[in-house]
Structures are given as C-alpha cells and as structure tokens.
Amino acid sequence: MHDQTGSDLLDGCDEIANFLQELGLKADRRRAFHLCANKQIPSGKLGAKVIGSKRTIRAHFRRVTGDAQEAAHPTDSDGAAA
C-alpha cells in the first residue's frame, strides 16, 4: 500500500496559503494563520507549527459551498477517488 500522507501534508502557513491560492482564494501567510487560528479551515499543530491536509481542506470547502455530491465522493486533484 502506498502512503500518500507526505503529498497531502501542508507544513506551515506558507504551504497552506499556497494551497488556498491553488483553490482560487486570495490568501497569504497571515490570512492562512488567521483562518487556522479561528478554526475556519481544518488544521492542527505539530509543536509550534501549523499543519493541514489538502484532502480535508478540499472536503471542507465542498461542504461549505454545498457541493454534497463532491463531499460524499471526494477526489484528489488528479481526479482519482480518495
């Protein structure tokens, strides 16, 4: 079985901000930190560092935008089923 955790992991606010930009949102490091600190996007902490998951952030945005079909059957960016 292939472990995809490394490619899914967002390590720090800079990576989270870059991923949010890939999703079409305006975000910089400060905005990403604010969203994580206020629990507006799913994230966690590893020591003092903020971490996130591409898969859970995508699923979160599907839920909040009302895309129930996609939320029930999430896919990765390459279209493969999760």
C-alpha positions in Angstrom: 0.0 0.0 0.0 1.3 3.4 -0.9 1.4 6.1 1.7 0.2 9.5 0.4 0.5 11.4 3.7 3.6 13.3 2.5 1.9 14.7 -0.6 -1.2 15.5 1.3 0.5 17.3 4.2 0.7 21.1 4.3 3.6 22.1 6.5 3.2 25.6 7.8 1.1 28.6 6.9 3.1 29.4 3.8 2.1 26.0 2.3 -1.5 26.3 3.5 -1.6 29.8 1.8 -0.2 28.5 -1.4 -2.8 25.6 -1.5 -5.6 28.1 -0.8 -4.3 30.1 -3.8 -4.4 27.0 -5.9 -8.1 26.6 -4.9 -8.7 30.1 -6.2 -8.7 32.0 -2.9 -6.8 35.1 -2.1 -4.6 34.1 0.8 -1.2 35.0 2.2 0.6 33.6 5.2 -1.2 35.9 7.6 -4.6 35.1 6.2 -3.9 31.3 6.4 -2.8 31.7 10.0 -5.9 33.6 10.8 -8.2 31.0 9.2 -6.5 28.2 11.1 -6.3 30.0 14.4 -10.1 30.8 14.2 -11.0 27.3 13.2 -12.4 28.5 9.9 -10.5 25.8 8.0 -9.4 22.4 9.3 -5.8 22.4 10.6 -3.8 21.3 13.6 -0.5 22.0 15.3 2.7 20.0 15.4 4.7 21.6 18.1 4.6 25.3 17.3 3.9 24.7 13.6 0.5 24.8 11.9 -0.2 21.9 9.7 -3.0 21.0 7.4 -4.3 18.4 4.9 -5.1 19.1 1.3 -7.8 16.4 1.4 -9.6 17.7 4.5 -9.4 21.4 3.3 -10.9 20.4 -0.1 -13.7 18.4 1.7 -14.3 21.4 4.0 -14.8 23.7 1.1 -17.1 21.2 -0.7 -19.2 21.1 2.4 -19.4 24.9 3.0 -20.2 25.5 -0.7 -23.0 23.0 -0.7 -21.5 20.5 -3.1 -22.9 17.4 -1.5 -22.1 15.1 -4.4 -18.4 16.0 -4.2 -18.4 15.9 -0.4 -19.8 12.4 -0.5 -17.2 11.2 -3.1 -14.1 13.4 -2.7 -11.4 13.2 -5.4 -7.8 14.2 -5.4 -6.6 17.0 -7.8 -5.8 14.4 -10.4 -9.4 13.1 -10.4 -8.7 9.9 -8.5 -11.2 8.8 -5.9 -9.9 9.4 -2.4 
